Amino acid sequence: MKNKILKNSIITFMLVFTIAGFSQGNSANILLDAFYSKIKSQKNPQIIDARGSDEFALNHIEGAVNFNLKSEDYEKHVAALNPSQPVFIYSIAAYRSGLLSTDLAKRGFNEVYILEGGIASWIGGGKPFYSNLKSKLSIAEYKKILTDNQYVLVDIGSKYCATCKTVKPILEDIRSQYGGKLKISKLN
């Protein structure tokens, strides 16, 4: 009898837990091609750049709006979204996107997609984007760097990326080991 009650309690708990999970909406990290395809399938996609405003000013996915949980006008931006339509979120990595996704799911948004690899994945994948960067490295300049140097290490990052900042001492250590044989080229 005790086992039957315990078994029924566990099943009831699992059912309630499952229903509660679905009622908060679905959120998923998806790869670039799936993210891009889903955006293209929407007439007016809801795209959110969850980075800071200065990062957004440098580059962003065309059609994106810029806000995150720390934005002063956060509630206004969320109120402008349609919870029954998919929402597409990206940042540099998944941290700010994930926080925003969790909040939107709690508010009843049905489909929330996070771009795996963030804006770098989008740009690196050759998808269209707005850019305000003053300095860009052309293919010709890149090829010249490769031919003029024995070893080339390309550091792709951002001054806004916390993880990117942790790499700096490692790069300096590598530079000291290789000396003049190594060219470190930094790309934002």
Salt bridges, closest charged atoms under 4 A:
ASP33 OD1 - LYS127 NZ 3.90
ASP49 OD2 - ARG51 NH2 2.79
GLU55 OE1 - ARG96 NH1 2.88
ASP73 OD2 - HIS77 NE2 3.21
GLU75 OE2 - ARG107 NH2 2.71
ASP103 OD2 - ARG107 NE 2.67
ASP148 OD2 - LYS144 NZ 2.59
ASP155 OD2 - LYS186 NZ 2.90
GLU172 OE1 - ARG175 NE 3.48
